[in-house]
Amino acid sequence: MRFKDLVEKLGQSVKSSSETPDVEITGVSAVLDSKPNTVTYSESLKFANQLRETQASAVILPENEELLTIAKARGLAWMIVANPRYTFAQAIALFYQPYKPSATIHPSAIIDPSAQIGENVAIGAHVVIEANAKIGDSVVIHPGVVLYPEVTIGDRSVLHATCVIHERARIGADCVIHAGSVIGSEGFGFVPTREGWLKMEQSGYTVLEDFVEVGCNSSIDRPSVGETRIGRNTKIDNCVQIGHGVKTGEACAFAAQVGIAGGSVLGNRVILAGQVGVGNESRMGDGSVASAKTGVHASVPAGKTVSGYPAVDHRVFLRSSAVYSKLSEMYQAIKQIQKKLGMDS
């Protein structure tokens, strides 16, 4: 499309100028890994040098005079928006739509007669749908997926290849479960006895509310009783383990290799960066954040950012990290003081 058509499609909040070149836009690209006739974006002055080198023909900018000056000097078509990354995501959606198979049922799929299948559902090769499962309208089930008995899948949800949904799990509308993930598997529940470990049956439910997305090879366990519940619009990365009985609020985000132990309760908009571990029965308040590799073993207040193992206030962690790099010098200084005081023996 023409650049001015792109500006129009992206909405009234976009600012541009009649003086900006009306180039043809054929796609989107990263600011450096770019090609002519594509649109890219820049979020701040941090990326000014990349903007000077980009091969893209158009750029989405924040309200920044220096970046705008660079774009004009390069002869780039430009638009100014409040949130360039958000607008760039909208631009991607104009040029790319994810693969969606046609609404057919592959002849190799095995579907129990008691299963309820909605309208416009796509079911791929070698899918297994067991007794009393309920599949909503416009659901996409890719090849090799297994749905245990009494599973519920909400409208428009997408289950990618080889994911497994265990018995009585409830997945809401507009959810995405990526390849290899397991929803509703047995929680790690065992009772110690003199003879060894007694298995505690996991009779509870796993519930994913609407708009939840689960990355590849992640697991969300069901509890012995009650629910494991993932709040609406929560996003879960690859290789995440969520234990039995965990409850999260809405719009949380968990990066790769996060582990959340059983019984933990997380509020709304909680962010866990890569490889964070949340200990058994921990609590994290609304809007709290744990930076990468943090170990959470107690309560984290709402709005607090924590780091380190065990977790401490992020500012304390930064100060401690600065001291840590000087420990060798401090040790030598202490040794010299001890020597002068005759304490070096």
VEXVOTI-378906 format. One line per field, with one value per residue (C-alpha): residue number from 1; x, y, z. Coordinates in steps of 0.001 Angstrom, whole numbers, always signed. Example, Ala and Ser with C-alpha at 12.3 -4.5 7.8 and 13.67 -1.06 7.14 Angstrom:
# residues 2
resi (1, 2)
east (+12300, +13670)
north (-4500, -1060)
up (+7800, +7140)
This chain:
# residues 345
resi (1, 2, 3, 4, 5, 6, 7, 8, 9, 10, 11, 12, 13, 14, 15, 16, 17, 18, 19, 20, 21, 22, 23, 24, 25, 26, 27, 28, 29, 30, 31, 32, 33, 34, 35, 36, 37, 38, 39, 40, 41, 42, 43, 44, 45, 46, 47, 48, 49, 50, 51, 52, 53, 54, 55, 56, 57, 58, 59, 60, 61, 62, 63, 64, 65, 66, 67, 68, 69, 70, 71, 72, 73, 74, 75, 76, 77, 78, 79, 80, 81, 82, 83, 84, 85, 86, 87, 88, 89, 90, 91, 92, 93, 94, 95, 96, 97, 98, 99, 100, 101, 102, 103, 104, 105, 106, 107, 108, 109, 110, 111, 112, 113, 114, 115, 116, 117, 118, 119, 120, 121, 122, 123, 124, 125, 126, 127, 128, 129, 130, 131, 132, 133, 134, 135, 136, 137, 138, 139, 140, 141, 142, 143, 144, 145, 146, 147, 148, 149, 150, 151, 152, 153, 154, 155, 156, 157, 158, 159, 160, 161, 162, 163, 164, 165, 166, 167, 168, 169, 170, 171, 172, 173, 174, 175, 176, 177, 178, 179, 180, 181, 182, 183, 184, 185, 186, 187, 188, 189, 190, 191, 192, 193, 194, 195, 196, 197, 198, 199, 200, 201, 202, 203, 204, 205, 206, 207, 208, 209, 210, 211, 212, 213, 214, 215, 216, 217, 218, 219, 220, 221, 222, 223, 224, 225, 226, 227, 228, 229, 230, 231, 232, 233, 234, 235, 236, 237, 238, 239, 240, 241, 242, 243, 244, 245, 246, 247, 248, 249, 250, 251, 252, 253, 254, 255, 256, 257, 258, 259, 260, 261, 262, 263, 264, 265, 266, 267, 268, 269, 270, 271, 272, 273, 274, 275, 276, 277, 278, 279, 280, 281, 282, 283, 284, 285, 286, 287, 288, 289, 290, 291, 292, 293, 294, 295, 296, 297, 298, 299, 300, 301, 302, 303, 304, 305, 306, 307, 308, 309, 310, 311, 312, 313, 314, 315, 316, 317, 318, 319, 320, 321, 322, 323, 324, 325, 326, 327, 328, 329, 330, 331, 332, 333, 334, 335, 336, 337, 338, 339, 340, 341, 342, 343, 344, 345)
east (+0, +1001, +2478, -409, -2850, -863, -1078, -4830, -5293, -3255, -5698, -6376, -3787, -990, +723, +2352, +2782, +1863, +5576, +6600, +7316, +4340, +6378, +5038, +5138, +5294, +6049, +7635, +11195, +13552, +15355, +18745, +17735, +15642, +14902, +13640, +9849, +9375, +8286, +10241, +10130, +12386, +11405, +13962, +17261, +18985, +18359, +19369, +22431, +20339, +17899, +20805, +21726, +18346, +17460, +13727, +11712, +9432, +9674, +7317, +8676, +7902, +7528, +11243, +12709, +16162, +14787, +12450, +15374, +17311, +14322, +13844, +17571, +17476, +14436, +12339, +8588, +7641, +4789, +4732, +2742, +2520, +3735, +5851, +6135, +2373, +1756, +4423, +2577, -561, +1395, +2645, -954, -1782, +894, +937, -1712, -735, -1491, -5021, -6205, -9616, -12550, -12389, -11915, -9040, -10115, -7390, -8762, -10326, -13340, -15513, -19210, -20084, -17794, -19513, -17907, -18895, -19201, -16290, -13833, -10561, -9253, -5921, -4413, -4166, -6005, -7648, -10736, -12068, -15467, -17644, -15160, -16715, -15168, -16436, -16952, -14053, -11526, -8337, -6786, -3520, -2170, -1355, -3275, -4848, -7873, -8709, -12313, -14484, -12106, -13697, -12198, -13664, -14531, -11701, -8955, -5977, -4236, -922, +608, +1129, -118, -2025, -5034, -5766, -9145, -11641, -9326, -11190, -9664, -11434, -12140, -9382, -6615, -3484, -1656, +1622, +3269, +4241, +2574, +611, -2395, -3939, -1330, -1045, +457, +3505, +1570, +3067, +2783, +5900, +5426, +7760, +7340, +8031, +5881, +2096, +616, -2066, -4516, -4910, -8672, -8879, -9285, -7049, -8713, -7350, -9470, -10031, -7102, -4433, -1429, +915, +4297, +5908, +6726, +5166, +3205, +319, -609, -3938, -4203, -5352, -8510, -9769, -8315, -5191, -6361, -4596, -6166, -7535, -5045, -2009, +934, +3231, +6508, +8203, +9358, +7411, +6285, +3214, +2499, -733, -3114, -1385, -3699, -2786, -4622, -5218, -2625, +395, +3505, +5950, +9154, +10960, +11981, +9937, +8908, +5986, +5579, +2254, -195, +1348, -986, -71, -2066, -2921, -189, +2617, +5772, +8272, +11425, +13432, +14291, +12489, +11592, +8563, +8577, +5728, +2742, +4379, +2359, +2997, +853, -658, +1903, +4915, +7964, +10730, +13818, +15692, +16804, +15166, +14166, +10890, +10311, +7935, +5430, +6180, +4074, +2011, +4050, +7412, +10302, +12580, +15848, +18397, +18336, +16702, +14652, +15304, +14245, +15709, +17507, +19148, +20185, +21820, +23771, +24833, +25945, +28131, +29764, +30212, +32485, +34774, +34932, +38472, +39779, +37873, +39336, +42862, +42226, +40906, +43955, +46249, +44317, +44526, +48257, +48789, +46740, +48641, +45566, +46859, +47715)
north (+0, +3646, +5189, +7653, +4753, +3069, +6209, +6318, +2650, +3046, +5613, +9252, +9454, +9182, +12439, +12848, +15588, +16149, +16811, +13273, +11001, +8865, +5746, +2276, +34, -3701, -4943, -4355, -4788, -4299, -956, -2449, -5715, -3784, -3441, -621, -179, -1445, +415, +174, +1990, +3710, +4129, +6631, +8465, +5271, +4007, +7185, +5602, +2693, +5143, +6788, +3408, +1835, +790, +1038, +3607, +4671, +4931, +5164, +7663, +9025, +12754, +13600, +16418, +14867, +11579, +13482, +15541, +12347, +10853, +13985, +14186, +10555, +11251, +8723, +8779, +9273, +9255, +10291, +8326, +8079, +4472, +3449, -204, -546, +1105, -1095, -4148, -2848, -2381, -5977, -7178, -5319, -7206, -10607, -12996, -16246, -19516, -20737, -23993, -24307, -25378, -29095, -32290, -34482, -38095, -39417, -37506, -39663, -37946, -39584, -39522, -37721, -34785, -31523, -29703, -26111, -24449, -23618, -25768, -26930, -30285, -31534, -34945, -37474, -35305, -37240, -35793, -37952, -38314, -35306, -32713, -29407, -27418, -23888, -22139, -21285, -23246, -24405, -27703, -28489, -32014, -34379, -32566, -34751, -33643, -35824, -36374, -33409, -30751, -27421, -25168, -21679, -19964, -19007, -20606, -22162, -25356, -25891, -29229, -31924, -29974, -32064, -30910, -33198, -34174, -31495, -28623, -25481, -23192, -19918, -18020, -16573, -18533, -19836, -22980, -23448, -26680, -29243, -27591, -29578, -28099, -29809, -32488, -33988, -31726, -32932, -34184, -36898, -37600, -38905, -42158, -44676, -46892, -44110, -41620, -41950, -40495, -37875, -37989, -34680, -34351, -30603, -28423, -26264, -23118, -20688, -17571, -15736, -14423, -16479, -17476, -20329, -20774, -23967, -26798, -25172, -27036, -25912, -28513, -29354, -29561, -32312, -30271, -26892, -25014, -23878, -20651, -18413, -14950, -13308, -11941, -13505, -14299, -17252, -17828, -21103, -23691, -22296, -24545, -23521, -25777, -27111, -24671, -21539, -18593, -15555, -12326, -10675, -9481, -11143, -11932, -14791, -15080, -18285, -20848, -19315, -21781, -21093, -23556, -24887, -22717, -19393, -16459, -13640, -10459, -8563, -7405, -9297, -9638, -12464, -12155, -15121, -17970, -16465, -19004, -18435, -20604, -22608, -20574, -17230, -14075, -11279, -8138, -6305, -4785, -6358, -7350, -9929, -9381, -12237, -15179, -13767, -16227, -15241, -17022, -14681, -11923, -9160, -6015, -4493, -2366, -3548, -4625, -7278, -8874, -11398, -14641, -14420, -11563, -8043, -4589, -3934, -771, -2676, -5365, -2793, -1243, -4687, -5655, -2544, -3503, -7115, -6081, -4378, -7207, -8208, -4650, -4357, -7647, -6489, -3189, -5022, -7298, -4242, -2641, -5896, -6056, -2513, -3278, -6500, -8601, -10437, -13638)
up (+0, -285, +2850, +3209, +3061, +5836, +7983, +7446, +8379, +11579, +12960, +13724, +16531, +13932, +12974, +9577, +6985, +3377, +2825, +3783, +761, -282, -977, -1659, +1447, +826, +4335, +7743, +8986, +11915, +11894, +10913, +9249, +6765, +3074, +856, +692, +4241, +7373, +10630, +13981, +16523, +20169, +21487, +20941, +22053, +18516, +16654, +15031, +13798, +12249, +10424, +8883, +8166, +4625, +5309, +3380, +6233, +9997, +12970, +15523, +18986, +19586, +19321, +17258, +16867, +15516, +13205, +11910, +11139, +9305, +7194, +6385, +5218, +3018, +4953, +5079, +8725, +11183, +14859, +17434, +21217, +21313, +18280, +19278, +19661, +16294, +14679, +16008, +14312, +11086, +11207, +11461, +8239, +6290, +8001, +9236, +10987, +9244, +9838, +8296, +6716, +8844, +8082, +10094, +8922, +8314, +10632, +13651, +16372, +17944, +20589, +19592, +22845, +22094, +21162, +18239, +17443, +14049, +11720, +13677, +12081, +13339, +11992, +11358, +14205, +16703, +19545, +21247, +24065, +25710, +26580, +25377, +24333, +21495, +20829, +17501, +15157, +17231, +15475, +16583, +14814, +14157, +17005, +19741, +22453, +24459, +27458, +28622, +29615, +28347, +27406, +24723, +24247, +20970, +18591, +20666, +18878, +19979, +18199, +17245, +19893, +22885, +25425, +27447, +30398, +31807, +32828, +31974, +30974, +28380, +27696, +24497, +22291, +24000, +22270, +23423, +21561, +20473, +23068, +26058, +28623, +30407, +33413, +34004, +37490, +40116, +42043, +45058, +47258, +51008, +52810, +54737, +56356, +53325, +50831, +48975, +48884, +45721, +46366, +43489, +41697, +41416, +40841, +37775, +35613, +34295, +31729, +31405, +28100, +26019, +27812, +25684, +26622, +24901, +23662, +26082, +29132, +31813, +34003, +36627, +38217, +42022, +44357, +45045, +43933, +40979, +39260, +37619, +35100, +34872, +31769, +29210, +30913, +28623, +29336, +27482, +26512, +29068, +32019, +34894, +36894, +39846, +41267, +42905, +41594, +41012, +38940, +38326, +34979, +32440, +34020, +31949, +32626, +30593, +29630, +32261, +35053, +37755, +40105, +42972, +44170, +46053, +45056, +44474, +42077, +41614, +38452, +36027, +37772, +35636, +36110, +33985, +32699, +35101, +38090, +40756, +42986, +46105, +47569, +48847, +47948, +47382, +44886, +44864, +41908, +39558, +41262, +39187, +39683, +37524, +35819, +37999, +41132, +43852, +45535, +48862, +50683, +50041, +47537, +48076, +45277, +42892, +44241, +41976, +43458, +42355, +43536, +45478, +47903, +46527, +47861, +46766, +43318, +44458, +47316, +44833, +42543, +45420, +46634, +43128, +42950, +46261, +45161, +42287, +44827, +47386, +46410, +46921, +50202, +51423, +50673, +52465, +55523, +55552, +55516, +58406, +60383, +59752, +61015, +64118, +64710, +64034, +60968, +62865)
